[in-house]
Amino acid sequence: MVIEYKLAGDTWFDIPDAMHMPKRERLGYPTQKPLALLERIILASSN
C-alpha cells in the first residue's frame, strides 16, 4: 500500500480575494475579508 503525504497549503484558491468577491460584500473597509473565508476559519476552529 502506498500512502502519499501532502502538506496543507497556506493558500485557499477556492475563496476569492477582496478584489474578486461579490459586489454585495464589498463595503469599502481596508481590511475587509470575504464571508466565505471568515466562515471557513470559524468552522475550522470551533465546534
Secondary structure as UniProt FT lines:
FT   TURN            13..14
FT   TURN            18..20
FT   HELIX           23..25
FT   TURN            30..31
FT   HELIX           35..44
//
